[in-house]
Amino acid sequence: MGEPIHIAITRRVRKEHAGEFQAALAEFARRSLSEPGTVGAHCMHPAPGSDSAEFGILRSFASAADRDAFYESPLYKEWLERIKPMIEGDPAYRRLDGLEAWFYNPQSPLPPPKWKMALVTWFAVVMLLLLLNPLFALLFHSFPYVAQVFAGNAILVPILTWIVMPALTRLLAGWLFTKPART
């Protein structure tokens, strides 16, 4: 089984339908979780008091075949018909690959710029290596070099994935997810 596929979809909702759309989105997300190959769904709403009319959903699938089957399903087609009068324009679909999956923020439908993701990831890796390398040297000193690298990374990557990157994403959210000024 391959890596899950993450899709971010944003839609601009007509202001007069915002409450109705929000309720419909929550219901649709809940119903869609029972679809085969669906790994998860996270709804994204404008911040309270915001002028934004963009709503989104971050959807994860077990495979490309599951993603394609979902977007051809009767449930999805029914959803599109239901929301047609509530939305303006076309939705924006974006596949999230690589580092983008680490930088999930329910307040922002899109990931931060790649340079920010790379900088935060680089910082996290360097700090973890500075902290963990002395421990790795004690634990793995008798291992051949290649085995040391594999063993160290077998510890490092899960710590990055489930502890450090989620914590840094929350801690640095204000900087990571800032929108560029409009001119």
C-alpha positions in Angstrom: 0.0 0.0 0.0 1.4 3.4 -1.0 1.3 6.7 0.8 -2.1 8.4 1.3 -3.1 11.0 -1.1 -4.2 14.4 0.3 -6.4 16.8 -1.6 -7.2 20.4 -0.5 -10.4 21.8 -2.0 -11.6 25.4 -1.4 -14.8 26.9 -2.5 -16.1 30.5 -2.4 -19.5 30.5 -0.8 -22.1 33.2 -1.3 -22.4 35.1 2.0 -26.1 34.5 2.3 -25.5 30.8 2.2 -22.5 30.6 4.6 -24.4 29.0 7.5 -26.3 26.6 5.3 -23.1 25.6 3.5 -21.2 25.1 6.7 -23.8 22.7 8.0 -24.0 20.9 4.6 -20.2 20.5 4.5 -20.1 19.0 8.0 -22.8 16.5 7.1 -21.2 15.7 3.7 -17.7 15.2 5.4 -19.3 12.9 8.0 -21.2 10.8 5.4 -18.1 10.6 3.1 -16.0 9.0 5.7 -17.7 5.7 5.1 -16.7 5.7 1.4 -14.1 3.0 0.5 -10.6 4.2 0.6 -11.3 7.4 2.5 -8.7 7.9 5.1 -9.9 11.2 6.6 -11.6 14.5 6.0 -11.1 17.9 7.7 -13.4 20.8 7.2 -12.0 24.3 7.1 -14.1 27.4 7.8 -13.3 31.1 7.7 -12.1 32.5 11.0 -14.9 34.1 13.1 -15.3 37.8 12.2 -13.4 37.3 9.0 -14.6 38.7 5.7 -13.5 35.5 3.9 -16.1 33.4 2.2 -13.8 30.5 1.5 -14.6 27.1 2.9 -12.5 24.1 2.3 -12.0 20.4 3.0 -8.8 18.5 3.3 -9.5 15.0 2.1 -7.2 12.0 2.3 -7.5 8.8 0.3 -5.6 5.4 0.6 -4.8 5.5 -3.1 -5.2 7.3 -6.4 -7.8 4.7 -7.4 -9.8 5.4 -4.2 -9.6 9.1 -4.9 -10.8 8.7 -8.5 -13.7 6.4 -7.4 -14.8 8.9 -4.7 -15.0 11.8 -7.2 -17.1 9.6 -9.5 -19.4 8.3 -6.7 -23.1 9.1 -6.5 -22.4 10.7 -3.0 -20.0 13.2 -4.5 -22.2 14.0 -7.5 -25.2 14.5 -5.2 -23.0 16.9 -3.1 -22.1 19.0 -6.1 -25.7 19.4 -7.1 -26.7 20.3 -3.5 -24.2 23.1 -3.2 -24.4 24.5 -6.7 -26.7 27.4 -5.7 -24.6 28.2 -2.6 -21.2 28.7 -4.3 -19.6 31.2 -6.6 -17.1 30.1 -9.3 -15.2 27.0 -9.6 -13.5 25.2 -6.7 -9.7 25.1 -6.3 -8.3 21.6 -6.1 -4.8 21.1 -4.9 -2.9 17.8 -4.2 -0.7 18.1 -1.2 2.6 16.2 -1.7 5.7 15.7 0.3 6.2 18.2 3.1 2.8 19.8 2.6 1.1 17.0 4.5 3.2 17.8 7.6 1.9 21.4 7.6 -1.8 21.0 8.1 -3.6 23.9 9.6 -7.4 23.8 9.9 -7.5 27.6 9.6 -5.8 27.6 6.3 -6.9 25.5 3.3 -3.6 25.8 1.6 -0.1 24.9 2.9 2.6 27.5 3.5 5.1 28.5 0.8 7.6 25.8 0.1 10.5 27.9 1.3 8.9 28.2 4.7 8.2 24.4 4.9 11.8 23.7 3.9 13.2 26.1 6.5 11.1 24.7 9.3 11.9 21.1 8.3 15.6 21.9 8.1 15.5 23.5 11.5 13.6 20.6 13.1 16.0 18.0 11.6 19.1 20.0 12.7 17.8 20.4 16.3 16.8 16.8 16.6 20.1 15.6 15.3 21.9 17.9 17.7 19.9 16.4 20.6 19.8 12.8 19.5 23.2 12.2 17.9 24.9 11.8 21.3 22.3 9.2 22.2 22.6 7.5 18.8 26.4 7.4 19.3 25.9 5.5 22.7 23.2 3.2 21.4 24.6 2.3 18.0 28.4 2.7 18.3 29.0 -1.0 17.7 26.8 -1.0 14.6 28.3 -0.7 11.1 28.0 2.9 9.7 25.0 2.1 7.4 23.1 0.3 10.2 23.8 3.4 12.4 22.2 5.6 9.8 19.2 3.4 9.3 18.7 2.9 13.1 19.0 6.6 13.8 16.6 7.6 11.1 14.1 4.9 12.2 13.9 6.9 15.5 14.2 10.4 14.0 11.5 10.2 11.3 8.6 9.1 13.6 9.6 11.8 16.1 9.5 14.4 13.3 6.3 13.1 11.9 4.2 12.7 15.0 5.7 15.0 17.6 8.0 17.8 16.3 6.4 18.8 13.0 2.8 19.0 14.4 4.1 21.0 17.4 6.2 23.4 15.2 3.3 23.8 12.8 1.0 24.9 15.7 3.8 27.1 17.3 4.7 28.9 14.0 1.2 29.0 12.4 1.1 32.8 12.5 4.2 33.0 10.4 3.8 29.9 8.3 0.3 30.6 7.0 0.4 34.4 6.6 -1.0 35.6 3.3 1.1 37.9 1.1 -0.1 41.5 1.0 -2.5 42.3 -1.8 -1.6 45.2 -4.0 
